[in-house]
Amino acid sequence: MNLIWLVLSGFWLAIGYVLTGILCCILIITIPWGLAAFRIANYALWPFGRTVVDRPGAGAPSLIGNVIWIVVAGIWLAIGHLVSGVLLCITIIGIPLGVANFKMIPVSLMPLGKEIVPLP
């Protein structure tokens, strides 16, 4: 399933996250968002077998950073996941891939204060 994901959706979404991460790192002040974008790009390439959990101790700075992220890049990346998920759900074999896209929308909107971990 991961290979089908990689070809149909993961590679293209990861490119979006990498471009966003590069732009954020170039702007220096937005390096934390760039690092988060690179983490999510890795997750977008190979999402099955991993999940997103809240990082303990992430507080108000993560919340403020997430609000800025939503306005600047998060909404566009979430729209990418939404469109890709809807298109994948058109076919029967694509439904699990579409659901995986929908599960990635929250982390694409609010990446700070989250951690990507393997499933137990």
Biopython code that builds the backbone (N, CA, C, O; Angstrom):
import numpy as np
from Bio.PDB.StructureBuilder import StructureBuilder

atoms = [
    (1, "MET", "N", (0.825, -1.194, 0.000)),
    (1, "MET", "CA", (0.000, 0.000, 0.000)),
    (1, "MET", "C", (0.869, 1.258, 0.000)),
    (1, "MET", "O", (0.524, 2.267, -0.616)),
    (2, "ASN", "N", (2.017, 1.180, 0.711)),
    (2, "ASN", "CA", (2.901, 2.345, 0.744)),
    (2, "ASN", "C", (3.424, 2.709, -0.638)),
    (2, "ASN", "O", (3.587, 3.890, -0.945)),
    (3, "LEU", "N", (3.689, 1.711, -1.475)),
    (3, "LEU", "CA", (4.205, 2.003, -2.818)),
    (3, "LEU", "C", (3.148, 2.678, -3.688)),
    (3, "LEU", "O", (3.455, 3.609, -4.432)),
    (4, "ILE", "N", (1.910, 2.214, -3.596)),
    (4, "ILE", "CA", (0.822, 2.863, -4.341)),
    (4, "ILE", "C", (0.644, 4.284, -3.840)),
    (4, "ILE", "O", (0.463, 5.207, -4.634)),
    (5, "TRP", "N", (0.695, 4.467, -2.522)),
    (5, "TRP", "CA", (0.602, 5.800, -1.931)),
    (5, "TRP", "C", (1.698, 6.705, -2.460)),
    (5, "TRP", "O", (1.441, 7.849, -2.835)),
    (6, "LEU", "N", (2.922, 6.192, -2.491)),
    (6, "LEU", "CA", (4.074, 6.984, -2.915)),
    (6, "LEU", "C", (3.875, 7.513, -4.329)),
    (6, "LEU", "O", (4.164, 8.679, -4.598)),
    (7, "VAL", "N", (3.392, 6.686, -5.222)),
    (7, "VAL", "CA", (3.229, 7.086, -6.619)),
    (7, "VAL", "C", (2.037, 8.024, -6.803)),
    (7, "VAL", "O", (2.151, 9.043, -7.485)),
    (8, "LEU", "N", (0.907, 7.691, -6.207)),
    (8, "LEU", "CA", (-0.314, 8.453, -6.460)),
    (8, "LEU", "C", (-0.427, 9.754, -5.666)),
    (8, "LEU", "O", (-1.034, 10.714, -6.141)),
    (9, "SER", "N", (0.141, 9.797, -4.483)),
    (9, "SER", "CA", (-0.097, 10.964, -3.639)),
    (9, "SER", "C", (1.118, 11.413, -2.854)),
    (9, "SER", "O", (1.420, 12.606, -2.816)),
    (10, "GLY", "N", (1.814, 10.493, -2.233)),
    (10, "GLY", "CA", (2.872, 10.831, -1.283)),
    (10, "GLY", "C", (3.992, 11.663, -1.856)),
    (10, "GLY", "O", (4.412, 12.643, -1.240)),
    (11, "PHE", "N", (4.485, 11.293, -3.021)),
    (11, "PHE", "CA", (5.603, 12.013, -3.626)),
    (11, "PHE", "C", (5.231, 13.464, -3.901)),
    (11, "PHE", "O", (6.011, 14.377, -3.629)),
    (12, "TRP", "N", (4.044, 13.668, -4.438)),
    (12, "TRP", "CA", (3.609, 15.019, -4.815)),
    (12, "TRP", "C", (3.347, 15.881, -3.588)),
    (12, "TRP", "O", (3.685, 17.065, -3.580)),
    (13, "LEU", "N", (2.756, 15.307, -2.564)),
    (13, "LEU", "CA", (2.526, 16.063, -1.337)),
    (13, "LEU", "C", (3.845, 16.360, -0.630)),
    (13, "LEU", "O", (4.025, 17.445, -0.076)),
    (14, "ALA", "N", (4.759, 15.407, -0.649)),
    (14, "ALA", "CA", (6.066, 15.630, -0.024)),
    (14, "ALA", "C", (6.816, 16.762, -0.715)),
    (14, "ALA", "O", (7.499, 17.542, -0.053)),
    (15, "ILE", "N", (6.699, 16.864, -2.026)),
    (15, "ILE", "CA", (7.329, 17.976, -2.750)),
    (15, "ILE", "C", (6.785, 19.308, -2.248)),
    (15, "ILE", "O", (7.542, 20.261, -2.058)),
    (16, "GLY", "N", (5.478, 19.375, -2.035)),
    (16, "GLY", "CA", (4.882, 20.605, -1.499)),
    (16, "GLY", "C", (5.430, 20.960, -0.131)),
    (16, "GLY", "O", (5.722, 22.124, 0.142)),
    (17, "TYR", "N", (5.570, 19.955, 0.734)),
    (17, "TYR", "CA", (6.118, 20.201, 2.067)),
    (17, "TYR", "C", (7.587, 20.594, 2.005)),
    (17, "TYR", "O", (8.019, 21.472, 2.752)),
    (18, "VAL", "N", (8.364, 19.961, 1.128)),
    (18, "VAL", "CA", (9.785, 20.289, 1.018)),
    (18, "VAL", "C", (9.965, 21.720, 0.496)),
    (18, "VAL", "O", (10.807, 22.464, 0.997)),
    (19, "LEU", "N", (9.176, 22.097, -0.503)),
    (19, "LEU", "CA", (9.267, 23.476, -1.011)),
    (19, "LEU", "C", (8.893, 24.488, 0.066)),
    (19, "LEU", "O", (9.528, 25.535, 0.195)),
    (20, "THR", "N", (7.861, 24.169, 0.834)),
    (20, "THR", "CA", (7.476, 25.042, 1.942)),
    (20, "THR", "C", (8.583, 25.103, 2.983)),
    (20, "THR", "O", (8.885, 26.180, 3.498)),
    (21, "GLY", "N", (9.192, 23.964, 3.301)),
    (21, "GLY", "CA", (10.285, 23.920, 4.274)),
    (21, "GLY", "C", (11.492, 24.715, 3.815)),
    (21, "GLY", "O", (12.103, 25.428, 4.610)),
    (22, "ILE", "N", (11.845, 24.602, 2.538)),
    (22, "ILE", "CA", (12.976, 25.367, 2.002)),
    (22, "ILE", "C", (12.696, 26.856, 2.101)),
    (22, "ILE", "O", (13.560, 27.626, 2.521)),
    (23, "LEU", "N", (11.494, 27.266, 1.717)),
    (23, "LEU", "CA", (11.140, 28.686, 1.802)),
    (23, "LEU", "C", (11.197, 29.180, 3.241)),
    (23, "LEU", "O", (11.702, 30.271, 3.506)),
    (24, "CYS", "N", (10.685, 28.388, 4.162)),
    (24, "CYS", "CA", (10.717, 28.790, 5.573)),
    (24, "CYS", "C", (12.148, 28.877, 6.098)),
    (24, "CYS", "O", (12.462, 29.771, 6.883)),
    (25, "CYS", "N", (13.012, 27.969, 5.678)),
    (25, "CYS", "CA", (14.402, 28.008, 6.148)),
    (25, "CYS", "C", (15.180, 29.161, 5.531)),
    (25, "CYS", "O", (16.093, 29.691, 6.163)),
    (26, "ILE", "N", (14.839, 29.555, 4.320)),
    (26, "ILE", "CA", (15.494, 30.705, 3.688)),
    (26, "ILE", "C", (15.161, 31.980, 4.451)),
    (26, "ILE", "O", (16.003, 32.869, 4.571)),
    (27, "LEU", "N", (13.957, 32.075, 4.960)),
    (27, "LEU", "CA", (13.509, 33.287, 5.659)),
    (27, "LEU", "C", (14.023, 33.374, 7.098)),
    (27, "LEU", "O", (13.637, 34.294, 7.818)),
    (28, "ILE", "N", (14.848, 32.482, 7.527)),
    (28, "ILE", "CA", (15.553, 32.387, 8.803)),
    (28, "ILE", "C", (14.624, 32.445, 10.023)),
    (28, "ILE", "O", (14.676, 31.541, 10.857)),
    (29, "ILE", "N", (13.803, 33.444, 10.154)),
    (29, "ILE", "CA", (12.952, 33.567, 11.340)),
    (29, "ILE", "C", (11.903, 32.447, 11.392)),
    (29, "ILE", "O", (11.358, 32.153, 12.455)),
    (30, "THR", "N", (11.628, 31.834, 10.253)),
    (30, "THR", "CA", (10.609, 30.786, 10.189)),
    (30, "THR", "C", (11.215, 29.380, 10.135)),
    (30, "THR", "O", (10.559, 28.438, 9.689)),
    (31, "ILE", "N", (12.454, 29.237, 10.584)),
    (31, "ILE", "CA", (13.118, 27.931, 10.574)),
    (31, "ILE", "C", (12.342, 26.864, 11.351)),
    (31, "ILE", "O", (12.299, 25.727, 10.882)),
    (32, "PRO", "N", (11.725, 27.148, 12.507)),
    (32, "PRO", "CA", (10.947, 26.090, 13.185)),
    (32, "PRO", "C", (9.835, 25.517, 12.306)),
    (32, "PRO", "O", (9.570, 24.316, 12.349)),
    (33, "TRP", "N", (9.190, 26.361, 11.516)),
    (33, "TRP", "CA", (8.152, 25.881, 10.612)),
    (33, "TRP", "C", (8.766, 25.076, 9.476)),
    (33, "TRP", "O", (8.171, 24.104, 9.011)),
    (34, "GLY", "N", (9.946, 25.473, 9.028)),
    (34, "GLY", "CA", (10.636, 24.725, 7.982)),
    (34, "GLY", "C", (10.994, 23.329, 8.437)),
    (34, "GLY", "O", (10.813, 22.365, 7.693)),
    (35, "LEU", "N", (11.506, 23.208, 9.668)),
    (35, "LEU", "CA", (11.841, 21.889, 10.201)),
    (35, "LEU", "C", (10.595, 21.021, 10.354)),
    (35, "LEU", "O", (10.630, 19.820, 10.083)),
    (36, "ALA", "N", (9.495, 21.635, 10.791)),
    (36, "ALA", "CA", (8.232, 20.896, 10.903)),
    (36, "ALA", "C", (7.760, 20.438, 9.520)),
    (36, "ALA", "O", (7.247, 19.329, 9.373)),
    (37, "ALA", "N", (7.932, 21.288, 8.514)),
    (37, "ALA", "CA", (7.529, 20.912, 7.153)),
    (37, "ALA", "C", (8.352, 19.737, 6.643)),
    (37, "ALA", "O", (7.816, 18.861, 5.964)),
    (38, "PHE", "N", (9.654, 19.702, 6.960)),
    (38, "PHE", "CA", (10.487, 18.574, 6.541)),
    (38, "PHE", "C", (10.068, 17.282, 7.245)),
    (38, "PHE", "O", (10.081, 16.213, 6.635)),
    (39, "ARG", "N", (9.696, 17.373, 8.528)),
    (39, "ARG", "CA", (9.214, 16.189, 9.257)),
    (39, "ARG", "C", (7.935, 15.652, 8.617)),
    (39, "ARG", "O", (7.776, 14.443, 8.448)),
    (40, "ILE", "N", (7.032, 16.556, 8.265)),
    (40, "ILE", "CA", (5.765, 16.126, 7.674)),
    (40, "ILE", "C", (5.997, 15.604, 6.258)),
    (40, "ILE", "O", (5.282, 14.704, 5.816)),
    (41, "ALA", "N", (6.976, 16.146, 5.538)),
    (41, "ALA", "CA", (7.293, 15.635, 4.197)),
    (41, "ALA", "C", (7.712, 14.175, 4.284)),
    (41, "ALA", "O", (7.317, 13.361, 3.449)),
    (42, "ASN", "N", (8.504, 13.845, 5.285)),
    (42, "ASN", "CA", (8.905, 12.454, 5.502)),
    (42, "ASN", "C", (7.685, 11.592, 5.811)),
    (42, "ASN", "O", (7.566, 10.475, 5.307)),
    (43, "TYR", "N", (6.795, 12.103, 6.626)),
    (43, "TYR", "CA", (5.563, 11.384, 6.967)),
    (43, "TYR", "C", (4.661, 11.248, 5.739)),
    (43, "TYR", "O", (4.011, 10.218, 5.561)),
    (44, "ALA", "N", (4.618, 12.278, 4.894)),
    (44, "ALA", "CA", (3.781, 12.229, 3.693)),
    (44, "ALA", "C", (4.290, 11.183, 2.692)),
    (44, "ALA", "O", (3.505, 10.622, 1.928)),
    (45, "LEU", "N", (5.579, 10.929, 2.699)),
    (45, "LEU", "CA", (6.127, 9.920, 1.802)),
    (45, "LEU", "C", (5.737, 8.504, 2.221)),
    (45, "LEU", "O", (5.487, 7.657, 1.364)),
    (46, "TRP", "N", (5.683, 8.239, 3.507)),
    (46, "TRP", "CA", (5.489, 6.881, 4.012)),
    (46, "TRP", "C", (4.604, 6.921, 5.257)),
    (46, "TRP", "O", (5.115, 6.720, 6.358)),
    (47, "PRO", "N", (3.283, 7.173, 5.128)),
    (47, "PRO", "CA", (2.444, 7.385, 6.315)),
    (47, "PRO", "C", (1.968, 6.125, 7.023)),
    (47, "PRO", "O", (1.680, 6.157, 8.220)),
    (48, "PHE", "N", (1.882, 5.022, 6.299)),
    (48, "PHE", "CA", (1.313, 3.821, 6.901)),
    (48, "PHE", "C", (2.294, 3.214, 7.897)),
    (48, "PHE", "O", (3.485, 3.077, 7.617)),
    (49, "GLY", "N", (1.768, 2.853, 9.065)),
    (49, "GLY", "CA", (2.609, 2.298, 10.128)),
    (49, "GLY", "C", (3.120, 3.356, 11.085)),
    (49, "GLY", "O", (3.873, 3.041, 12.006)),
    (50, "ARG", "N", (2.727, 4.604, 10.885)),
    (50, "ARG", "CA", (3.113, 5.690, 11.785)),
    (50, "ARG", "C", (1.883, 6.529, 12.109)),
    (50, "ARG", "O", (0.888, 6.501, 11.385)),
    (51, "THR", "N", (1.965, 7.260, 13.188)),
    (51, "THR", "CA", (0.863, 8.124, 13.598)),
    (51, "THR", "C", (1.413, 9.409, 14.200)),
    (51, "THR", "O", (2.604, 9.518, 14.492)),
    (52, "VAL", "N", (0.528, 10.373, 14.378)),
    (52, "VAL", "CA", (0.903, 11.668, 14.948)),
    (52, "VAL", "C", (0.325, 11.767, 16.350)),
    (52, "VAL", "O", (-0.861, 11.513, 16.560)),
    (53, "VAL", "N", (1.168, 12.138, 17.309)),
    (53, "VAL", "CA", (0.727, 12.323, 18.695)),
    (53, "VAL", "C", (1.146, 13.717, 19.165)),
    (53, "VAL", "O", (2.061, 14.331, 18.616)),
    (54, "ASP", "N", (0.451, 14.195, 20.193)),
    (54, "ASP", "CA", (0.817, 15.487, 20.780)),
    (54, "ASP", "C", (2.122, 15.343, 21.549)),
    (54, "ASP", "O", (2.326, 14.364, 22.267)),
    (55, "ARG", "N", (2.994, 16.317, 21.395)),
    (55, "ARG", "CA", (4.264, 16.329, 22.128)),
    (55, "ARG", "C", (3.998, 16.879, 23.527)),
    (55, "ARG", "O", (3.428, 17.961, 23.665)),
    (56, "PRO", "N", (4.404, 16.148, 24.566)),
    (56, "PRO", "CA", (4.188, 16.661, 25.918)),
    (56, "PRO", "C", (5.013, 17.929, 26.145)),
    (56, "PRO", "O", (6.171, 18.014, 25.735)),
    (57, "GLY", "N", (4.415, 18.879, 26.784)),
    (57, "GLY", "CA", (5.123, 20.116, 27.107)),
    (57, "GLY", "C", (4.995, 21.196, 26.049)),
    (57, "GLY", "O", (5.508, 22.300, 26.231)),
    (58, "ALA", "N", (4.324, 20.900, 24.951)),
    (58, "ALA", "CA", (4.117, 21.935, 23.927)),
    (58, "ALA", "C", (2.993, 22.835, 24.417)),
    (58, "ALA", "O", (1.879, 22.371, 24.660)),
    (59, "GLY", "N", (3.278, 24.090, 24.558)),
    (59, "GLY", "CA", (2.292, 24.994, 25.137)),
    (59, "GLY", "C", (1.943, 26.153, 24.237)),
    (59, "GLY", "O", (1.709, 25.986, 23.040)),
    (60, "ALA", "N", (1.911, 27.331, 24.831)),
    (60, "ALA", "CA", (1.475, 28.538, 24.135)),
    (60, "ALA", "C", (2.335, 28.885, 22.915)),
    (60, "ALA", "O", (1.777, 29.307, 21.902)),
    (61, "PRO", "N", (3.669, 28.728, 22.961)),
    (61, "PRO", "CA", (4.442, 29.046, 21.754)),
    (61, "PRO", "C", (4.041, 28.184, 20.549)),
    (61, "PRO", "O", (4.015, 28.669, 19.418)),
    (62, "SER", "N", (3.729, 26.913, 20.795)),
    (62, "SER", "CA", (3.286, 26.049, 19.697)),
    (62, "SER", "C", (1.939, 26.508, 19.162)),
    (62, "SER", "O", (1.710, 26.486, 17.952)),
    (63, "LEU", "N", (1.057, 26.917, 20.044)),
    (63, "LEU", "CA", (-0.253, 27.399, 19.621)),
    (63, "LEU", "C", (-0.121, 28.657, 18.763)),
    (63, "LEU", "O", (-0.751, 28.765, 17.711)),
    (64, "ILE", "N", (0.683, 29.588, 19.209)),
    (64, "ILE", "CA", (0.885, 30.826, 18.443)),
    (64, "ILE", "C", (1.536, 30.512, 17.103)),
    (64, "ILE", "O", (1.142, 31.060, 16.074)),
    (65, "GLY", "N", (2.533, 29.629, 17.115)),
    (65, "GLY", "CA", (3.192, 29.233, 15.876)),
    (65, "GLY", "C", (2.249, 28.537, 14.918)),
    (65, "GLY", "O", (2.329, 28.745, 13.707)),
    (66, "ASN", "N", (1.358, 27.716, 15.442)),
    (66, "ASN", "CA", (0.393, 27.022, 14.589)),
    (66, "ASN", "C", (-0.593, 27.987, 13.946)),
    (66, "ASN", "O", (-0.979, 27.799, 12.793)),
    (67, "VAL", "N", (-1.002, 29.011, 14.674)),
    (67, "VAL", "CA", (-1.911, 30.011, 14.099)),
    (67, "VAL", "C", (-1.234, 30.719, 12.926)),
    (67, "VAL", "O", (-1.853, 30.925, 11.882)),
    (68, "ILE", "N", (0.024, 31.087, 13.098)),
    (68, "ILE", "CA", (0.770, 31.721, 12.006)),
    (68, "ILE", "C", (0.920, 30.746, 10.838)),
    (68, "ILE", "O", (0.760, 31.133, 9.680)),
    (69, "TRP", "N", (1.228, 29.482, 11.140)),
    (69, "TRP", "CA", (1.405, 28.464, 10.103)),
    (69, "TRP", "C", (0.126, 28.279, 9.291)),
    (69, "TRP", "O", (0.184, 28.181, 8.065)),
    (70, "ILE", "N", (-1.027, 28.230, 9.957)),
    (70, "ILE", "CA", (-2.298, 28.044, 9.250)),
    (70, "ILE", "C", (-2.491, 29.142, 8.216)),
    (70, "ILE", "O", (-2.881, 28.868, 7.082)),
    (71, "VAL", "N", (-2.224, 30.365, 8.596)),
    (71, "VAL", "CA", (-2.434, 31.501, 7.691)),
    (71, "VAL", "C", (-1.453, 31.476, 6.525)),
    (71, "VAL", "O", (-1.834, 31.743, 5.385)),
    (72, "VAL", "N", (-0.186, 31.157, 6.808)),
    (72, "VAL", "CA", (0.852, 31.256, 5.793)),
    (72, "VAL", "C", (0.865, 30.047, 4.849)),
    (72, "VAL", "O", (0.871, 30.227, 3.631)),
    (73, "ALA", "N", (0.870, 28.842, 5.376)),
    (73, "ALA", "CA", (1.041, 27.670, 4.516)),
    (73, "ALA", "C", (0.090, 26.524, 4.827)),
    (73, "ALA", "O", (-0.237, 25.741, 3.935)),
    (74, "GLY", "N", (-0.351, 26.410, 6.050)),
    (74, "GLY", "CA", (-1.122, 25.249, 6.457)),
    (74, "GLY", "C", (-2.413, 25.054, 5.690)),
    (74, "GLY", "O", (-2.768, 23.927, 5.343)),
    (75, "ILE", "N", (-3.116, 26.137, 5.421)),
    (75, "ILE", "CA", (-4.393, 26.017, 4.721)),
    (75, "ILE", "C", (-4.191, 25.462, 3.322)),
    (75, "ILE", "O", (-5.003, 24.668, 2.847)),
    (76, "TRP", "N", (-3.115, 25.873, 2.655)),
    (76, "TRP", "CA", (-2.859, 25.406, 1.289)),
    (76, "TRP", "C", (-2.459, 23.941, 1.265)),
    (76, "TRP", "O", (-2.876, 23.196, 0.379)),
    (77, "LEU", "N", (-1.657, 23.526, 2.228)),
    (77, "LEU", "CA", (-1.268, 22.120, 2.301)),
    (77, "LEU", "C", (-2.471, 21.248, 2.675)),
    (77, "LEU", "O", (-2.611, 20.135, 2.166)),
    (78, "ALA", "N", (-3.331, 21.744, 3.552)),
    (78, "ALA", "CA", (-4.536, 20.997, 3.921)),
    (78, "ALA", "C", (-5.479, 20.867, 2.723)),
    (78, "ALA", "O", (-6.107, 19.825, 2.537)),
    (79, "ILE", "N", (-5.577, 21.910, 1.921)),
    (79, "ILE", "CA", (-6.400, 21.831, 0.704)),
    (79, "ILE", "C", (-5.820, 20.790, -0.248)),
    (79, "ILE", "O", (-6.571, 20.062, -0.896)),
    (80, "GLY", "N", (-4.498, 20.713, -0.339)),
    (80, "GLY", "CA", (-3.858, 19.683, -1.161)),
    (80, "GLY", "C", (-4.223, 18.285, -0.698)),
    (80, "GLY", "O", (-4.505, 17.409, -1.516)),
    (81, "HIS", "N", (-4.220, 18.069, 0.616)),
    (81, "HIS", "CA", (-4.614, 16.766, 1.159)),
    (81, "HIS", "C", (-6.088, 16.483, 0.893)),
    (81, "HIS", "O", (-6.456, 15.355, 0.565)),
    (82, "LEU", "N", (-6.924, 17.492, 1.032)),
    (82, "LEU", "CA", (-8.356, 17.326, 0.816)),
    (82, "LEU", "C", (-8.651, 16.957, -0.636)),
    (82, "LEU", "O", (-9.391, 16.009, -0.898)),
    (83, "VAL", "N", (-8.079, 17.694, -1.569)),
    (83, "VAL", "CA", (-8.305, 17.425, -2.998)),
    (83, "VAL", "C", (-7.766, 16.047, -3.371)),
    (83, "VAL", "O", (-8.437, 15.277, -4.059)),
    (84, "SER", "N", (-6.565, 15.744, -2.920)),
    (84, "SER", "CA", (-5.967, 14.443, -3.208)),
    (84, "SER", "C", (-6.801, 13.314, -2.603)),
    (84, "SER", "O", (-6.998, 12.278, -3.238)),
    (85, "GLY", "N", (-7.289, 13.510, -1.386)),
    (85, "GLY", "CA", (-8.111, 12.492, -0.734)),
    (85, "GLY", "C", (-9.416, 12.246, -1.454)),
    (85, "GLY", "O", (-9.835, 11.099, -1.606)),
    (86, "VAL", "N", (-10.060, 13.303, -1.897)),
    (86, "VAL", "CA", (-11.327, 13.152, -2.624)),
    (86, "VAL", "C", (-11.088, 12.429, -3.945)),
    (86, "VAL", "O", (-11.855, 11.539, -4.311)),
    (87, "LEU", "N", (-10.030, 12.805, -4.663)),
    (87, "LEU", "CA", (-9.733, 12.146, -5.934)),
    (87, "LEU", "C", (-9.390, 10.671, -5.745)),
    (87, "LEU", "O", (-9.783, 9.837, -6.560)),
    (88, "LEU", "N", (-8.670, 10.344, -4.693)),
    (88, "LEU", "CA", (-8.335, 8.946, -4.437)),
    (88, "LEU", "C", (-9.556, 8.131, -4.025)),
    (88, "LEU", "O", (-9.624, 6.937, -4.314)),
    (89, "CYS", "N", (-10.517, 8.755, -3.356)),
    (89, "CYS", "CA", (-11.709, 8.029, -2.915)),
    (89, "CYS", "C", (-12.670, 7.711, -4.059)),
    (89, "CYS", "O", (-13.646, 6.988, -3.859)),
    (90, "ILE", "N", (-12.408, 8.237, -5.250)),
    (90, "ILE", "CA", (-13.268, 7.935, -6.392)),
    (90, "ILE", "C", (-13.173, 6.459, -6.765)),
    (90, "ILE", "O", (-14.166, 5.851, -7.163)),
    (91, "THR", "N", (-11.980, 5.886, -6.637)),
    (91, "THR", "CA", (-11.812, 4.468, -6.957)),
    (91, "THR", "C", (-11.849, 3.645, -5.671)),
    (91, "THR", "O", (-11.537, 4.149, -4.592)),
    (92, "ILE", "N", (-12.227, 2.397, -5.795)),
    (92, "ILE", "CA", (-12.330, 1.538, -4.616)),
    (92, "ILE", "C", (-10.952, 1.275, -4.006)),
    (92, "ILE", "O", (-10.798, 1.306, -2.785)),
    (93, "ILE", "N", (-9.965, 1.020, -4.840)),
    (93, "ILE", "CA", (-8.631, 0.739, -4.306)),
    (93, "ILE", "C", (-7.999, 1.982, -3.680)),
    (93, "ILE", "O", (-7.096, 1.869, -2.851)),
    (94, "GLY", "N", (-8.471, 3.171, -4.075)),
    (94, "GLY", "CA", (-7.910, 4.406, -3.545)),
    (94, "GLY", "C", (-8.527, 4.873, -2.242)),
    (94, "GLY", "O", (-8.029, 5.822, -1.637)),
    (95, "ILE", "N", (-9.600, 4.233, -1.792)),
    (95, "ILE", "CA", (-10.284, 4.681, -0.570)),
    (95, "ILE", "C", (-9.358, 4.688, 0.647)),
    (95, "ILE", "O", (-9.351, 5.683, 1.373)),
    (96, "PRO", "N", (-8.570, 3.629, 0.914)),
    (96, "PRO", "CA", (-7.669, 3.707, 2.073)),
    (96, "PRO", "C", (-6.638, 4.828, 1.941)),
    (96, "PRO", "O", (-6.227, 5.424, 2.937)),
    (97, "LEU", "N", (-6.226, 5.108, 0.709)),
    (97, "LEU", "CA", (-5.272, 6.193, 0.486)),
    (97, "LEU", "C", (-5.930, 7.545, 0.720)),
    (97, "LEU", "O", (-5.319, 8.454, 1.281)),
    (98, "GLY", "N", (-7.174, 7.670, 0.288)),
    (98, "GLY", "CA", (-7.910, 8.905, 0.537)),
    (98, "GLY", "C", (-8.120, 9.147, 2.018)),
    (98, "GLY", "O", (-7.991, 10.276, 2.491)),
    (99, "VAL", "N", (-8.443, 8.090, 2.754)),
    (99, "VAL", "CA", (-8.617, 8.199, 4.204)),
    (99, "VAL", "C", (-7.302, 8.624, 4.858)),
    (99, "VAL", "O", (-7.307, 9.425, 5.793)),
    (100, "ALA", "N", (-6.168, 8.091, 4.369)),
    (100, "ALA", "CA", (-4.861, 8.484, 4.900)),
    (100, "ALA", "C", (-4.616, 9.968, 4.658)),
    (100, "ALA", "O", (-4.048, 10.651, 5.510)),
    (101, "ASN", "N", (-5.040, 10.468, 3.504)),
    (101, "ASN", "CA", (-4.918, 11.897, 3.231)),
    (101, "ASN", "C", (-5.745, 12.716, 4.215)),
    (101, "ASN", "O", (-5.281, 13.731, 4.734)),
    (102, "PHE", "N", (-6.957, 12.274, 4.463)),
    (102, "PHE", "CA", (-7.817, 12.997, 5.401)),
    (102, "PHE", "C", (-7.231, 12.996, 6.812)),
    (102, "PHE", "O", (-7.388, 13.972, 7.545)),
    (103, "LYS", "N", (-6.555, 11.905, 7.199)),
    (103, "LYS", "CA", (-5.934, 11.835, 8.525)),
    (103, "LYS", "C", (-4.734, 12.772, 8.648)),
    (103, "LYS", "O", (-4.344, 13.136, 9.757)),
    (104, "MET", "N", (-4.153, 13.159, 7.528)),
    (104, "MET", "CA", (-2.991, 14.048, 7.559)),
    (104, "MET", "C", (-3.381, 15.528, 7.596)),
    (104, "MET", "O", (-2.519, 16.380, 7.808)),
    (105, "ILE", "N", (-4.643, 15.842, 7.398)),
    (105, "ILE", "CA", (-5.076, 17.245, 7.389)),
    (105, "ILE", "C", (-4.802, 17.939, 8.728)),
    (105, "ILE", "O", (-4.293, 19.060, 8.712)),
    (106, "PRO", "N", (-5.108, 17.340, 9.883)),
    (106, "PRO", "CA", (-4.826, 18.056, 11.138)),
    (106, "PRO", "C", (-3.348, 18.399, 11.332)),
    (106, "PRO", "O", (-3.029, 19.493, 11.800)),
    (107, "VAL", "N", (-2.443, 17.485, 10.981)),
    (107, "VAL", "CA", (-1.023, 17.779, 11.171)),
    (107, "VAL", "C", (-0.535, 18.777, 10.121)),
    (107, "VAL", "O", (0.426, 19.505, 10.371)),
    (108, "SER", "N", (-1.168, 18.826, 8.971)),
    (108, "SER", "CA", (-0.770, 19.823, 7.981)),
    (108, "SER", "C", (-1.231, 21.218, 8.409)),
    (108, "SER", "O", (-0.614, 22.216, 8.038)),
    (109, "LEU", "N", (-2.297, 21.286, 9.174)),
    (109, "LEU", "CA", (-2.772, 22.584, 9.671)),
    (109, "LEU", "C", (-2.004, 23.043, 10.905)),
    (109, "LEU", "O", (-1.712, 24.231, 11.041)),
    (110, "MET", "N", (-1.674, 22.122, 11.804)),
    (110, "MET", "CA", (-1.016, 22.487, 13.066)),
    (110, "MET", "C", (0.150, 21.543, 13.360)),
    (110, "MET", "O", (-0.003, 20.622, 14.162)),
    (111, "PRO", "N", (1.321, 21.749, 12.725)),
    (111, "PRO", "CA", (2.436, 20.813, 12.886)),
    (111, "PRO", "C", (3.256, 20.998, 14.154)),
    (111, "PRO", "O", (3.903, 20.055, 14.610)),
    (112, "LEU", "N", (3.242, 22.192, 14.728)),
    (112, "LEU", "CA", (4.061, 22.441, 15.914)),
    (112, "LEU", "C", (3.404, 21.809, 17.138)),
    (112, "LEU", "O", (2.189, 21.899, 17.317)),
    (113, "GLY", "N", (4.204, 21.179, 17.966)),
    (113, "GLY", "CA", (3.678, 20.506, 19.147)),
    (113, "GLY", "C", (3.223, 19.084, 18.846)),
    (113, "GLY", "O", (2.573, 18.455, 19.680)),
    (114, "LYS", "N", (3.556, 18.571, 17.668)),
    (114, "LYS", "CA", (3.202, 17.206, 17.276)),
    (114, "LYS", "C", (4.458, 16.395, 17.065)),
    (114, "LYS", "O", (5.530, 16.936, 16.793)),
    (115, "GLU", "N", (4.312, 15.093, 17.193)),
    (115, "GLU", "CA", (5.423, 14.171, 16.999)),
    (115, "GLU", "C", (4.917, 12.983, 16.167)),
    (115, "GLU", "O", (3.813, 12.484, 16.391)),
    (116, "ILE", "N", (5.727, 12.543, 15.216)),
    (116, "ILE", "CA", (5.372, 11.394, 14.382)),
    (116, "ILE", "C", (6.088, 10.174, 14.954)),
    (116, "ILE", "O", (7.315, 10.137, 15.041)),
    (117, "VAL", "N", (5.286, 9.167, 15.344)),
    (117, "VAL", "CA", (5.832, 7.979, 16.004)),
    (117, "VAL", "C", (5.330, 6.722, 15.294)),
    (117, "VAL", "O", (4.275, 6.741, 14.661)),
    (118, "PRO", "N", (6.095, 5.624, 15.403)),
    (118, "PRO", "CA", (5.606, 4.354, 14.837)),
    (118, "PRO", "C", (4.395, 3.845, 15.615)),
    (118, "PRO", "O", (4.260, 4.087, 16.814)),
    (119, "LEU", "N", (3.529, 3.143, 14.915)),
    (119, "LEU", "CA", (2.385, 2.533, 15.598)),
    (119, "LEU", "C", (2.873, 1.404, 16.498)),
    (119, "LEU", "O", (3.804, 0.680, 16.145)),
    (120, "PRO", "N", (2.240, 1.255, 17.664)),
    (120, "PRO", "CA", (2.678, 0.190, 18.580)),
    (120, "PRO", "C", (2.326, -1.181, 18.064)),
    (120, "PRO", "O", (2.624, -2.181, 18.717)),
]
sb = StructureBuilder()
sb.init_structure("model")
sb.init_model(0)
sb.init_chain("A")
sb.init_seg("    ")
for serial, (resi, resn, name, xyz) in enumerate(atoms, 1):
    if name == "N":
        sb.init_residue(resn, " ", resi, " ")
    sb.init_atom(name, np.array(xyz, "f"), 0.0, 1.0, " ", f" {name:<3s}", serial, name[0])
structure = sb.get_structure()
